[in-house]
Amino acid sequence: MGIKRRHWALAAAPLALALLATTGCESTPRARAKPAAAPSTPVAGVCAKPAAGPAKAPAGAVSVDPAVVGDLAAKTKNSPPNTTFWLRPGKHRLDPDRYAQVIPKKGDSYLGAPGAVLDGRKKNQYAFGGTTGDVTIRYLTVQGFVAPRDEGVVNHDSADGWVIEHTTIQNNSGAGLMAGARQRVRASCLRDNGQYGMNAYKATGRISGLVVEGNEIVGNNTDDWERRQEGCGCTGGIKFWAVNGADVRGNWVHDNRGAGLWADTNNNDFRIEDNVLEANDGAALIYETSYNAVIRGNTIRRNNWVEGRRYADRGDTFPFATVYLSESGGEPRIRARTDKIEIYRNVLENNWSGITLWENADRFCNSPANTSSGDCTLLVKNTHRCAQPAIATAPLYADCRWKTQRVDIHGNRFVLDKSVVDCTVKCDRMAVLANYGTYPDWSPYQGERVAEAITGKQHNRWHDNVYVGPWKFIAHDPSRILDFEQWQGTPYQQDAGSTFRAQDGG
């Protein structure tokens, strides 16, 4: 897991012309001065007003007593599959052993009464674990557990078919929630967890059919893991690893330390739509070494003020952006609901920069520079094939590297007022670029090959967008800074049909 990122660029924050009125940024000189106010767009502010569970035990349910330590785990163990458990109001506790946890049976359901809390008391590592599928948790607060880094509190073992609804998972270490195949996470509050709100990672096999809908994901990575282990790539509101098919819609993802949403390493077939992504310290969205996605109808505002400014203050010239596509693109040979990455009808307002399409020339299968160590593309099953002399010729020359290709960015609205973001330079960029290939010495991608391909040969296209504010554009490498006319002109020919109004403001 923990993927170190070298230079990263934020990909495609498309804008919807009709959504301009939903921005509402603050004229404050400090990034993250206060948490985001509830959005005006129709996403749920779940954490402030959680839905109440049943005040009485449903017919046939087993009642769980908060006064009896370990009652929930014991009654789960002694009951048959497909049992419904109703947790009475109050704080429920597990046995004091750090590995004590609830191990559900197939089809079990857990319903919290109003005020029902399962509290780990900073003693237990896990709340719900085991490999049994088709478990449901509703109307329950789970807090105070101390899972280790990269592990999770709820669905610790990434079992399949779990449903998490109207549940608050807060103030835990590690990830509040893990994910399995066909998991549904709806109308829940994932708040103030030490590493992730959710870690969609499965040690064996891939996760498919994941739905994340109508949740509030806020304040996660309280333990600030990127500072504790620089470049670990192991933080954010939600991290997705090797997920094949995900619908992420209608969520409010805000005020997380690090990225809001981060899909990393061989994800495919994502639909990220109708979310509000705002006031995250880092990028709103990172899509890295992954394939085939639709990103549409999102409101993306006031992101990346902390991390973007940090790199700018260091003098880094890389275009750190709010939507970052890193070695990710459309691939028709991999089955999905789309064969490209399409970013459209989004509004991006007063973020630190916009969309960056990036490809690391030195990152490919078998390269020591591949920070996804041990992983290869979905097009090459035998990683050892990616070596000289075969890698220098077709098909491996193309298939041994993740490519930023077939990205279509259109119908978005990009708004920048530098007085709101409180910046003068380096917060105003849209980019498509790569580095100069140098490493390892047997690499067939040395020199400007990759930069030339991502810029002019891999069908990456901006068109029919609206720009308000003093935007700049970067192509090929960080030194090529273009104005709008140069960006539209030869040889780049980007943003045909787009409009540009250079003055600040929204």
Order of alpha helices (4+ residues) and beta strands (2+ residues): beta-alpha-beta-beta-beta-beta-beta-beta-beta-beta-beta-beta-beta-beta-beta-beta-beta-alpha-beta-beta-beta-beta-beta-beta-beta-beta-beta-alpha-beta-beta-beta-beta-alpha-beta-beta-alpha-beta-alpha-beta-beta-beta-beta-alpha-beta
